[in-house]
Amino acid sequence: MPQLYLKNNVCGLSADQVMQVLVKPQSWVQLFSGTFEVSGVLEGMKEPEVGDVFSLNIKRFGFLVPQTFQVEKKEKNSLCYRQVKGIFKKWHHQINLEYKDGRTAIIDNVNYEMPFGFMGHLSHDLFFRQDIKESLCQRAKKISTT
């Protein structure tokens, strides 16, 4: 099962400020624009809490895929959610924040599994691995400019 571990620094923001952006549903559209398109996030949607299930649509490579996620853990400097329904066979994303010397490090640990057997593994190697990495790096850059 593929695993992706990334550490991106966000300059000038505390861990609390970064977490406020990460858990605000209205910011998700902007954080991932340019990498993929997020829709279905309602302006009135509240900040997700542990146990909450939320759905949104993700469009990438011309395909619009409904996704459903559940928040498993939410603490001051940590957030964890998993995919309940969507394109991946499995998706589990742990986000930890570490603040040091005026920088907050966003540490992403993603465990996921592609569907579609051999074709899924091939598409992972050709597209998805780099796509996931780029989307998380882009998210960190956009948070830095918040």
Steps between C-alpha positions, in 0.01 A plus 500: 500500500649838402594748767594862454685698766558873443625784714434854373586819687258790523678825585365756742192313622449324830375144515164634623470729196585216262248268666230769472552503123517121467169436679301778333294337222470826311880514459525155335394628158780759498765276658475243222416721201751451223557138599145372496155647533301468823128569496200425715649683799216712632569844644301407810684173560641491851851404595509119516537334840599145598245255364357745246448372147520750215472473123639702215577458132853484365567551131831388355600388152151602384319262735267622776503254791284531812709437813388439856737532795479450875704689759669250732714731710518874555733651755680830536781409258365187337224397262421157362230398255421203280307451180169325552401504133687619193756425234762334721461149632643639825603852610623592848660844550674608821606866523731617780622854559829595664589862581865601535693822435210687341411217263231237514580168340203319349574130517274289280493125533266347241431128475292410199419223261405531136201313355496309169781250566790517254354803318467683831863426587610617158301826522644552848854472371431720196274770648356476847810480720643824361155660481433439870845630595459815287154572641630486859803719419275750321267505801792596728605781264145638494473488880825700518336781303184502715 
